Amino acid sequence: MTARRLLTALALALLFCPPLKAQDNPLVQRGIPAEATAENAVAARDQAHASARRIAFQRMAEALGGNIATPSDAQLERMVAALIVENERTSSTRYSGQLTVQFAPGQVASLTGRSFSGSGAANAPGGMALNIPMAAQSYVEATTRFNSFQEWLELRRRLRASNSVASVDIVAISPDAARMRLGLRQQPGEAAAALGAAGVAVSQDGSRWQVGLGGG
């Protein structure tokens, strides 16, 4: 192949092949499938999220290049710094979606013996920065009442989509009410204001909240 033909081939390759992105941080696993069927929507979601954590861990272990045994579900839950819903579909007994799972560097380092230390953000192999949303700084008990299952799903979606909320744990649920434990990335007053702007109405009674759909 002449030099001119070689240059032409390289130019075409650059034109029609998308540029390679820097390797994603192995501690951040995107597009993880989460699917389960159970006796109710809450149980299906919990089982689906547990399955997603296992899949994400296996992918991370492969990316790190080590033969790392999968921890128990309880250990995995503690290892996850953030779980972000990319998309989800829920029925009364079925959960299906895709998640981004971000593992806590300290927990992974403890298990694998690898160092992920850094300033401000942990560094994965190759000097890549790990961007982990701030973990919960405080917790509040919250209750809600709803007129339909779709109303409940929309409220839960808005809570999870808020940058002020790190976690939404369902403590109890009935056909028209639910009780939750919310992990907040801000002080409760600041988080309540941010949620109000995001379409979640919040009434505070000390450390207890009443939440529902608002404007937005």
MONOR-V342435 format. One record per residue. N is the residue number from 1. RES is the residue in one small letter. PHI is phi in degrees with one decimal (none if undefined). OMEGA is omega in whole degrees, -180 to 180 (* if undefined). D_FIRST is the distance of its C-alpha to the first C-alpha in Angstrom with 1 decimal. Layout:
# MONOR-V342435
[[N:RES:PHI:OMEGA:D_FIRST] [N:RES:PHI:OMEGA:D_FIRST]]
This chain:
# MONOR-V342435
[[1:m:none:180:0.0] [2:t:-70.2:180:3.8] [3:a:-61.8:-179:6.6] [4:r:-65.6:179:8.1] [5:r:-65.4:179:6.2] [6:l:-63.7:179:6.3] [7:l:-64.1:178:9.9] [8:t:-63.7:179:10.6] [9:a:-62.3:179:10.0] [10:l:-64.5:180:12.2] [11:a:-63.6:178:14.7] [12:l:-64.5:179:15.1] [13:a:-63.1:179:15.7] [14:l:-67.8:-177:18.2] [15:l:-73.1:-172:19.8] [16:f:-99.5:178:20.5] [17:c:-103.9:179:21.0] [18:p:-63.2:180:24.4] [19:p:-62.0:179:24.5] [20:l:-71.8:176:25.6] [21:k:-85.6:174:29.2] [22:a:-60.1:-180:30.9] [23:q:-53.5:179:32.2] [24:d:-61.5:176:35.6] [25:n:-60.8:-179:38.5] [26:p:-63.1:178:39.4] [27:l:-78.3:178:43.0] [28:v:-118.7:-178:42.5] [29:q:-108.8:-176:41.6] [30:r:-105.5:175:41.1] [31:g:66.2:-178:41.4] [32:i:-80.6:179:43.7] [33:p:-70.1:179:45.5] [34:a:-135.7:-177:49.3] [35:e:-141.3:177:51.3] [36:a:-167.4:172:54.8] [37:t:-123.2:-178:57.9] [38:a:-149.3:-176:61.3] [39:e:-70.4:177:65.0] [40:n:-152.7:-174:64.5] [41:a:-64.3:-178:61.9] [42:v:-66.5:179:62.4] [43:a:-64.6:179:62.0] [44:a:-62.7:179:58.9] [45:r:-62.7:-178:57.3] [46:d:-62.4:179:58.3] [47:q:-66.9:179:56.9] [48:a:-65.2:179:53.6] [49:h:-66.4:177:53.3] [50:a:-63.0:178:54.0] [51:s:-63.6:180:51.4] [52:a:-63.5:178:48.8] [53:r:-62.5:179:49.7] [54:r:-65.4:180:49.0] [55:i:-62.6:-180:45.7] [56:a:-61.9:180:44.7] [57:f:-63.9:180:45.8] [58:q:-62.1:178:43.8] [59:r:-66.8:178:40.6] [60:m:-62.5:-180:41.5] [61:a:-60.4:177:42.1] [62:e:-64.0:-180:38.8] [63:a:-65.9:179:37.1] [64:l:-77.6:175:39.1] [65:g:75.9:-179:37.9] [66:g:-121.8:176:41.4] [67:n:-89.1:-173:43.7] [68:i:-110.2:180:46.3] [69:a:-68.5:179:49.2] [70:t:-72.0:179:50.0] [71:p:-69.0:176:53.3] [72:s:-68.8:179:56.2] [73:d:-59.4:180:56.4] [74:a:-64.5:178:58.9] [75:q:-64.9:180:56.7] [76:l:-62.2:-180:53.6] [77:e:-60.6:179:55.7] [78:r:-71.7:-178:56.6] [79:m:-77.3:-176:53.0] [80:v:-83.5:178:51.9] [81:a:-82.4:-180:52.2] [82:a:-157.0:176:51.4] [83:l:-128.8:-173:50.8] [84:i:-111.7:180:49.6] [85:v:-80.2:175:49.9] [86:e:-79.2:173:46.8] [87:n:-159.7:-180:48.4] [88:e:-156.5:173:51.3] [89:r:-134.7:-175:53.5] [90:t:-131.4:170:56.9] [91:s:-119.0:-178:59.6] [92:s:-67.2:-179:63.0] [93:t:-134.5:-172:61.5] [94:r:-132.0:174:57.7] [95:y:-128.4:177:55.2] [96:s:-144.8:180:51.5] [97:g:-174.1:174:49.1] [98:q:-131.2:-175:46.2] [99:l:-127.8:164:46.8] [100:t:-105.4:-178:45.3] [101:v:-113.0:180:46.7] [102:q:-114.3:-178:46.9] [103:f:-91.8:178:48.1] [104:a:-74.1:-175:50.4] [105:p:-60.2:-180:48.6] [106:g:-64.0:180:51.9] [107:q:-67.1:179:52.6] [108:v:-66.9:179:49.1] [109:a:-61.6:180:49.3] [110:s:-63.7:-178:52.7] [111:l:-78.4:-172:51.4] [112:t:-97.7:-176:48.1] [113:g:80.7:178:49.0] [114:r:-88.6:-180:46.0] [115:s:-97.4:175:46.6] [116:f:-126.1:-175:46.0] [117:s:-80.0:178:48.1] [118:g:-175.8:180:47.5] [119:s:-100.3:-180:49.4] [120:g:80.9:177:50.4] [121:a:-124.5:-179:47.7] [122:a:-72.3:-180:46.6] [123:n:-108.9:176:43.2] [124:a:-89.4:179:41.0] [125:p:-53.7:179:38.4] [126:g:87.4:176:35.8] [127:g:79.2:-178:38.3] [128:m:-82.1:-179:38.2] [129:a:-79.1:177:41.5] [130:l:-95.0:-179:43.5] [131:n:-100.1:-178:45.1] [132:i:-109.1:177:48.3] [133:p:-58.9:-180:51.0] [134:m:-58.0:179:54.3] [135:a:-73.5:-179:56.4] [136:a:-61.0:177:59.9] [137:q:-99.7:179:62.4] [138:s:-156.4:-178:65.4] [139:y:-132.9:175:66.5] [140:v:-136.1:172:68.9] [141:e:-88.5:-178:70.5] [142:a:-132.6:175:70.0] [143:t:-121.4:178:71.6] [144:t:-149.7:172:70.9] [145:r:-123.9:-177:72.4] [146:f:-142.4:-176:70.6] [147:n:-94.4:-179:71.5] [148:s:-154.4:178:68.6] [149:f:-64.6:179:65.7] [150:q:-64.0:177:63.2] [151:e:-63.0:177:65.1] [152:w:-63.1:-179:64.8] [153:l:-62.7:180:61.0] [154:e:-67.5:177:60.5] [155:l:-61.8:180:62.6] [156:r:-62.1:179:60.7] [157:r:-61.8:-179:57.4] [158:r:-65.6:178:58.6] [159:l:-62.5:-177:59.8] [160:r:-69.4:-178:56.5] [161:a:-77.9:-177:54.5] [162:s:-74.8:175:56.6] [163:n:-67.6:180:55.2] [164:s:-82.2:-175:58.8] [165:v:-109.9:180:59.0] [166:a:-89.3:-177:57.3] [167:s:-155.8:176:58.7] [168:v:-130.3:-180:60.9] [169:d:-106.8:-180:62.8] [170:i:-81.8:179:65.0] [171:v:-87.6:179:68.4] [172:a:-155.7:180:70.2] [173:i:-147.7:177:69.7] [174:s:-133.4:-178:72.0] [175:p:-60.4:-177:71.7] [176:d:-134.5:-179:72.6] [177:a:-156.4:178:72.1] [178:a:-150.6:175:70.0] [179:r:-123.7:-174:70.3] [180:m:-130.8:169:67.3] [181:r:-116.7:-177:66.5] [182:l:-99.6:171:64.2] [183:g:-90.3:-174:62.2] [184:l:-109.6:177:62.0] [185:r:-88.2:179:59.6] [186:q:-128.6:171:62.3] [187:q:-64.7:-174:66.1] [188:p:-52.3:-180:67.8] [189:g:-62.3:179:69.1] [190:e:-67.3:-180:65.7] [191:a:-65.2:179:64.0] [192:a:-61.8:179:66.7] [193:a:-65.3:180:66.1] [194:a:-65.6:179:62.3] [195:l:-65.8:178:62.9] [196:g:-58.7:179:65.4] [197:a:-69.6:-179:62.8] [198:a:-95.3:176:60.3] [199:g:93.4:176:62.9] [200:v:-118.2:179:64.7] [201:a:-77.0:-177:68.5] [202:v:-126.5:171:69.9] [203:s:-112.9:-175:73.5] [204:q:-102.9:173:74.3] [205:d:-133.7:-174:77.3] [206:g:67.8:-180:76.8] [207:s:-88.2:179:74.0] [208:r:-108.1:180:74.0] [209:w:-118.1:164:72.1] [210:q:-115.3:-175:72.6] [211:v:-122.0:179:69.4] [212:g:-169.9:179:68.6] [213:l:-71.5:176:66.5] [214:g:-120.6:177:67.0] [215:g:-73.1:178:65.5] [216:g:105.6:*:61.8]]
